[in-house]
Amino acid sequence: MKCSIEGCPGEYEGRKIVHTVRFQGKVVVIDHVPAKVCSVCGDTLLNLKTTQRIEGMLQKTTKPEAEVPLYEYAK
């Protein structure tokens, strides 16, 4: 599928990505998320099923697989 960014000649290809989202004031990192990523500009698309699964994961109160340090960019 051709990239949806105007002027980009790239094509989307299936990849596993690291998806980061802020939820309830916390930064959540989800690894191995299936996505379509443009081979040229890096634009990323998640399908509806993937988005719904991520939303479901965020609603659960299960313990994460791991915790990572969070660094604040200088203000």
FIKELUM-135635 format. One line per field, with one value per residue: y, x, z of N, C-alpha, C in turn; residue in one letter. Coordinates in steps of 0.02 Angstrom, whole numbers, plus 32768, in hexadecimal, padded with zeros to 4 digits. Each point is the difference from the previous one (the first is absolute). Example, Ala and Ser with C-alpha at 12.3 -4.5 7.8 and 13.67 -1.06 7.14 Angstrom:
<nodes>
ny <- [7EE4_8035]
nx <- [8294_7FEE]
nz <- [8186_7FDC]
cay <- [803B_803B]
cax <- [7FD3_802A]
caz <- [8000_8003]
cy <- [803C_8037]
cx <- [802D_7FD9]
cz <- [8000_8025]
resn <- [A_S]
</nodes>
This chain:
<nodes>
ny <- [7FC6_8031_8022_8011_8007_803B_7FE9_7FD5_7FE7_7FFC_7FC3_7FF1_7FEB_7FC0_8018_7FEE_802A_8031_7FF8_8042_7FFF_803B_7FDE_8026_802B_7FC4_7FF8_7FE4_7FCF_7FF4_7FC7_7FF8_803F_7FDA_8017_8030_7FFC_8041_7FE3_8039_8015_7FC0_801E_7FFF_7FC7_8007_7FBF_7FFE_7FC3_8017_8035_7FD8_7FD7_8034_8019_7FC1_7FFD_803D_7FE4_7FCD_7FE5_7FDE_7FDC_8034_7FED_8041_8020_803B_801A_8038_801B_8038_8014_801E_8021]
nx <- [802B_7FF0_8036_7FDE_8040_7FE5_800F_7FED_8037_8001_800B_7FC4_8022_7FF1_7FFC_802C_7FDB_8021_7FC7_8003_7FE0_7FE3_7FFB_7FCD_8022_7FFF_8040_7FDF_802C_7FEA_8020_801B_7FEF_7FD2_8023_7FE7_803E_8001_8016_7FE1_7FC4_7FEF_7FD3_7FDB_7FE4_7FCF_7FF0_7FC0_800B_8038_7FE1_7FCF_802F_8020_7FC6_7FF4_803E_7FF3_7FC6_8028_7FFB_8015_802D_8025_8016_800B_802E_7FFB_803D_7FE9_801C_8003_7FEC_803A_7FE2]
nz <- [8000_7FD6_8013_8037_800E_7FF5_7FC3_802D_7FE4_8041_8016_8019_8035_8009_803D_802F_8024_801C_8021_8002_803A_800A_8039_8014_7FDA_7FE7_7FF3_7FCE_8003_7FC3_8009_7FC6_7FF6_7FE2_7FCC_7FDB_7FE7_7FEF_7FC9_7FF1_8013_8007_7FD8_8037_7FEC_802C_7FF7_7FF3_7FEA_7FE5_7FE9_7FF0_7FE9_7FE5_7FEB_7FEE_7FE7_7FEA_7FF2_7FF1_803B_7FCB_801E_7FEF_7FC6_7FFA_8023_7FE3_8000_801A_7FCA_8023_7FC6_8002_8031]
cay <- [803A_803D_802C_8033_8042_8021_8007_7FC9_7FCA_7FC0_7FCE_7FE4_7FB9_7FE7_7FFD_8002_803E_8012_8034_8024_8026_8019_7FE9_8011_8023_7FD6_7FED_7FB8_7FE9_7FBE_7FE6_7FCE_8012_7FFD_8041_800D_8037_8016_7FEF_803D_8035_7FE4_8008_7FC1_7FF5_7FC7_7FF1_8005_7FC7_800D_8039_7FE7_7FD5_802D_801F_7FCD_7FF6_803A_7FFE_7FCC_8016_7FCE_8019_7FFF_7FCF_801F_8048_8020_8045_8034_803B_803D_802D_8040_8031]
cax <- [7FD5_8027_7FFF_7FCC_801E_8005_8042_802D_7FFC_8007_7FCB_7FFA_8012_7FF1_8037_7FF0_801C_7FF8_7FCD_8001_7FC3_7FF7_7FBF_7FF4_803A_803C_8018_7FFB_8023_7FE9_802F_7FEA_7FBD_7FFD_7FEF_8016_802F_8018_8046_8027_7FF9_7FF4_7FBB_7FEA_7FB8_7FE8_7FBB_7FCE_8006_803B_7FEF_7FD1_8025_8029_7FD2_7FEE_803A_8007_7FCB_800E_802D_8034_8044_8024_8036_803D_7FFD_803A_8009_7FE3_8028_7FDD_8026_8009_7FCB]
caz <- [8000_7FFB_803B_7FFD_8009_7FBF_7FE3_8013_7FCF_8023_8005_8043_8007_8043_8030_8047_801A_8047_8002_8040_800A_8044_8018_8046_801A_7FFD_7FBE_7FF7_7FC4_7FEB_7FCF_7FCE_7FE6_7FB7_7FE2_7FBC_8005_7FBF_7FF6_7FF3_8033_8042_8017_801E_8005_8028_7FEB_8034_802F_802A_802B_8033_802E_802A_802F_8031_802B_802C_8032_8031_8036_8009_8009_7FC0_7FF8_8019_800A_7FE2_8018_7FD7_8005_7FEC_7FD6_8025_7FF1]
cy <- [803E_802A_8037_8047_8020_8008_7FC8_7FC7_7FBA_7FD4_7FE7_7FB7_7FEC_7FFC_7FFA_803D_8003_803B_8020_802C_801A_7FED_800D_801E_7FD8_7FF1_7FB4_7FED_7FB8_7FE8_7FCE_800D_7FFB_8042_7FFF_803E_8011_7FF4_803E_8031_7FE6_800A_7FBB_7FFD_7FC2_7FF1_8000_7FC9_800B_8038_7FEA_7FD4_8029_8022_7FD0_7FF3_8038_7FFF_7FCC_801A_7FCB_8021_7FFE_7FCC_801B_804A_801E_8047_8031_803F_803B_802B_8044_8033_8043]
cx <- [802D_7FF7_7FCB_801A_800C_8049_8031_7FF7_8000_7FC2_7FFE_8014_7FF2_803F_7FE4_8023_7FFB_7FD0_8000_7FC1_8000_7FB8_7FFB_803F_8040_8012_8000_8021_7FE9_802C_7FDE_7FB9_8001_7FE8_8015_802C_801A_804B_802C_7FFB_7FF3_7FB9_7FE6_7FB4_7FF2_7FBA_7FD1_8007_803B_7FF2_7FD1_8023_802B_7FD4_7FEB_8038_8007_7FCB_800C_8031_8036_8045_8024_8038_8041_7FF4_8041_8008_7FE1_8029_7FD8_802F_8004_7FCC_801E]
cz <- [8000_803F_7FF7_800B_7FBC_7FEB_8013_7FCE_8020_7FFE_8049_7FFF_8049_802A_8046_801C_804C_8000_8045_8004_8049_8015_804A_8021_7FFF_7FB8_7FFE_7FBE_7FF2_7FC7_7FD1_7FE6_7FB4_7FE3_7FB7_8004_7FBA_7FFC_7FF5_803A_8046_801B_8016_8006_802B_7FE9_803D_8035_8030_8031_8038_8033_8030_8034_8037_8030_8033_8038_8036_8034_800D_8006_7FBC_8000_801D_800B_7FE6_801C_7FCE_800B_7FE5_7FD7_8024_7FE8_7FF2]
resn <- [M_K_C_S_I_E_G_C_P_G_E_Y_E_G_R_K_I_V_H_T_V_R_F_Q_G_K_V_V_V_I_D_H_V_P_A_K_V_C_S_V_C_G_D_T_L_L_N_L_K_T_T_Q_R_I_E_G_M_L_Q_K_T_T_K_P_E_A_E_V_P_L_Y_E_Y_A_K]
</nodes>
